Amino acid sequence: MDTLKKFGLMEKIVHELEDLRHSQQAIMQKLTKIEVDNIDLGDKRLEKVLPDMHQRIADNLDAIAALMEDFTEQTDKFGDKNNITALKEQQEIENLK
């Protein structure tokens, strides 16, 4: 795979992981609202199931954050190692011809 295409794909994955993290955060917020509403309602099934769901989502958030941090670092190192800035500049010059 072309170096610039590989770097572009790596950047895309970083952005997708960030979107995934935001989606999980939104799910966590909705779940928390349900838990708060159930304080007044007192539904036993919700009381039993929601804490486990909450924990699994929290675990997913931790895993996504760790993966995103590692993959972002890997992407940055790849960019530095392959001098992506210079490659992009060269590509722009070639596109102008």
C-alpha positions as CSV (number, residue, x, y, z in Angstrom):
1,M,0.0,0.0,0.0
2,D,1.2,3.5,-0.8
3,T,2.6,5.3,2.2
4,L,0.3,8.3,2.0
5,K,-2.8,6.0,1.5
6,K,-1.7,3.9,4.5
7,F,-1.3,7.1,6.7
8,G,-4.7,8.3,5.5
9,L,-6.3,5.1,6.5
10,M,-4.6,5.2,9.9
11,E,-5.9,8.7,10.4
12,K,-9.3,7.6,9.4
13,I,-9.3,4.8,11.9
14,V,-8.2,7.2,14.7
15,H,-11.2,9.4,13.8
16,E,-13.5,6.4,13.8
17,L,-12.2,5.3,17.2
18,E,-12.9,8.8,18.4
19,D,-16.5,8.6,17.0
20,L,-16.9,5.3,18.7
21,R,-15.7,6.7,22.0
22,H,-18.3,9.6,21.7
23,S,-21.0,7.1,20.9
24,Q,-20.2,5.0,24.0
25,Q,-20.2,8.2,26.1
26,A,-23.7,9.0,24.7
27,I,-24.9,5.5,25.6
28,M,-23.4,5.9,29.1
29,Q,-25.3,9.2,29.5
30,K,-28.6,7.7,28.4
31,L,-28.1,4.7,30.7
32,T,-27.3,7.0,33.6
33,K,-30.6,8.9,32.9
34,I,-32.5,5.6,33.0
35,E,-30.8,4.7,36.3
36,V,-31.7,8.1,37.8
37,D,-35.4,7.8,36.6
38,N,-35.6,4.3,38.1
39,I,-34.7,5.7,41.5
40,D,-38.2,7.1,41.6
41,L,-39.8,4.2,39.7
42,G,-38.1,1.4,41.7
43,D,-38.4,-1.3,39.0
44,K,-36.5,-4.4,40.3
45,R,-35.5,-5.7,36.9
46,L,-33.9,-2.4,36.0
47,E,-32.2,-2.3,39.3
48,K,-30.7,-5.7,38.6
49,V,-29.7,-5.3,35.0
50,L,-28.6,-1.6,34.7
51,P,-25.5,-1.8,36.9
52,D,-24.1,-4.6,34.9
53,M,-24.8,-2.8,31.6
54,H,-23.2,0.3,33.1
55,Q,-20.0,-1.6,34.0
56,R,-19.8,-3.2,30.5
57,I,-20.1,0.2,28.8
58,A,-17.5,1.7,31.2
59,D,-15.2,-1.2,30.4
60,N,-15.7,-0.6,26.7
61,L,-14.9,3.1,27.1
62,D,-11.7,2.2,28.9
63,A,-10.7,-0.3,26.1
64,I,-11.6,2.2,23.3
65,A,-9.6,5.0,25.1
66,A,-6.5,2.7,25.5
67,L,-6.8,1.5,21.9
68,M,-7.2,5.0,20.6
69,E,-4.2,6.3,22.6
70,D,-2.0,3.4,21.3
71,F,-3.1,3.7,17.7
72,T,-2.8,7.5,17.7
73,E,0.8,7.1,18.9
74,Q,1.4,4.4,16.2
75,T,0.0,6.7,13.6
76,D,2.1,9.7,14.7
77,K,5.2,7.5,14.7
78,F,4.4,6.2,11.2
79,G,3.9,9.8,10.0
80,D,7.2,11.0,11.5
81,K,9.2,7.9,10.3
82,N,7.9,8.3,6.8
83,N,8.1,12.1,6.7
84,I,4.4,12.4,5.7
85,T,4.5,16.2,5.6
86,A,7.1,16.1,2.8
87,L,5.3,13.4,1.0
88,K,2.1,15.4,1.0
89,E,3.9,18.5,-0.2
90,Q,5.5,16.4,-3.0
91,Q,2.1,15.0,-4.0
92,E,0.7,18.6,-4.1
93,I,3.5,19.7,-6.4
94,E,2.9,16.7,-8.7
95,N,-0.8,17.4,-8.8
96,L,-0.2,21.0,-9.9
97,K,1.8,19.8,-12.9
